[in-house]
Amino acid sequence: MFEVEHVTWLSAAPLRVWTALSDLAGFARWHPFIRLSGAAVEGGAIGYTFNTTFLRNAMTAPATITHCRKPEEIGWKTGMPGLLMFEEAFRIDAITSGTQMRHSTRCWGPFSRVATSKLKGRILASMEEADRAFERYLRPGAPLGRRQSRVDRRIAKRKAH
């Protein structure tokens, strides 16, 4: 098991950050790798699709909301039981200038022990990229839409066949 964490300071209010993170369908507007569907309800099942440059195809798996406390935290777990599981979470704290967002990913399972060094670096780099995209999305005047990402193209291609 291992955990990686990335902290970002945002000029947006904690409620605005929470609202954007709990709008699961809205991830498609800003997140470069993840598409979510369903409602942000603790214990609820959601749809999860993930892709980065180190995966050839998008991974689609069921996920479960593990943390959902407005406006403090949201998180979910997904993966391949018995092989590799992930829990991704966002902790939201008010600070004088806006919000401190603590983004963490915890991994466990046999594969996490074998590939710890490679996975940790790749996961952290993906989290940093996603957090930068989220920060840009929250800026006043930011466009609501974004270009179609690699994961969106692959999902569309799969649906076409």
N, C-alpha and C positions, 0 to 999 in steps of 0.2 A: 504494500500500500504506500502511496505517496500523495502529497498535496502540493499544489502550486497556487500562488496568490499574486494578484496585481492590484495595486491601489491607484485610483484616479481621483483627482479633485475636480469637481464640476461646478460651474458658476450657476447652475440651475438649482431650484429649490428641491428639497427631498421628495415632496409630493409629486413634482413633475417627473423626477427620475423614476420614482415608484410607478407612476402611471404608464410611462413608456416601457418599463421592464415588464409590467404585468399585462400589457397588451401583447399577448403571444403572437397573434397574427401579424402585428406590427413589426416583428423582427425582420420580416422580409424587406422593410423600408430602409434598414440600416445595417443589419448584421451580415458580414461577408460570407459566413459559413453555415449558419443555422437557420432552419425554417421550423417554426413551431405552430401547432394548431390545438385548439381546445380552450378550455377556461382555466384561469389561474385560481384553482381551489385546492387547498391542501388535501393531499390524498387522492386527488383527481388524476385520471389518465389523460395524457396528451399525446399528440403526434410529434415526432422528432425526426428531422432529416439534417444530416451533417456532412460537410465535405470541405476539405482543404487541399492544398497542393500535394500532400503526401498520400492521398487516397485517389485511386483511379475512378471509382464510382461513388456516388453519394450513398451514405449509409442511412437507412430508414429503420427506426426501431420504436417500439412503444416506450413511453417514459411516464414517470409519476412525479407529480408535484410533491416535494418533500418539505418545503418551507414556504409559507405564504402569510406574512404578517404585514399589513399595511401600516405605515409606509416604511417599514424597517428591513424586510428581507423577502427574497423569493429564491427558490432553488428547485432543481429537479434531478432525478437520477434516471439513467438509461444504460444500455450496453448489452453485452452478451453474457447472461448468467453462467457462472462456472468458468468463464474465461477472462472477461475484462468488463468492469463496470465503472461508470463515471457518475459523479455527483457534482453538478455545477451550481454555484450559488452566488447571489449578490447581496451584500450587506450595505445598507444605506444609513449614513449618519449625518446629521445636520452639523455644519461648521459655520463660522462667521461669514465666510464668503460664498456659501452655497451648500455643497454636499461632498462628503467623502464616500466614494463607492469602493468597497472591498469586494473584488471579484475572485472567487476561488474555484478550483477544480480538484476534487479528490478522486483518485483511481485505486481500485483494488481488484484482486483476482490473480490467478497464476501468471497471466501474460504481463500484468503490471510489474511483477517482480523480475521477470526476464528482460523486459525492455525499458526499465525505469529511466536510464540515462537518455535514451533517444526520445521517449515519450515526454518526459518533463520539459525538455527544451522546446519541442514542437508545440506542446500544449500552451506553454507560457507565451511563445511568440504569437500563437493564434489569439490568445486572450488579449494581449497588448494591442494587436491589430483591431480586434472587435471593440475594445474599449475606446480606441481613437475614433473609430467609425461612430460609436454611440455619442461621443463628445461632439463630433461634427453635427450629428443629427439633432442634438439638443440646442444648438446655437440658434439664437433668434434669426428668423428669416431663412433658415435652412429649408431646402426643398423637401416636400413630403415624400417624393419618390426617389428612387435611385436606379442606376443602370441595372440591367439584368445580370446577375452574377453567374459564375460557373455552376453553382448548385441549381439555380433557377433554370438554366439551359439544359442541364442533365435531367431534371425532373420533367420538363416539357418534352424532351426527346423521348423519355421512357413512356410518357402518357400517349405520345403519338403512335407508338408501336402496338 
